[in-house]
Amino acid sequence: MRRSGEWGLTTAALSIRLDDPAFTVGLDRFAADFADAEQAVAALRSRRGPA
């Protein structure tokens, strides 16, 4: 999860901040791609109208 600009791995018992720039850049790209995909799906659904 990303909180306050930092990535971390979180479970019910543990939270670890991620410091590896190569890994966090990959997570940033994945999150941006996922957000773009969600917007594309929402746009397609809005064009189709009510189900």
Secondary structure, 3 states (H helix, E strand, C coil): CEECCEEEEECCCCEEECCCHHHHHHHHHHHHHHHHHHHHHHHHHHHHCCC
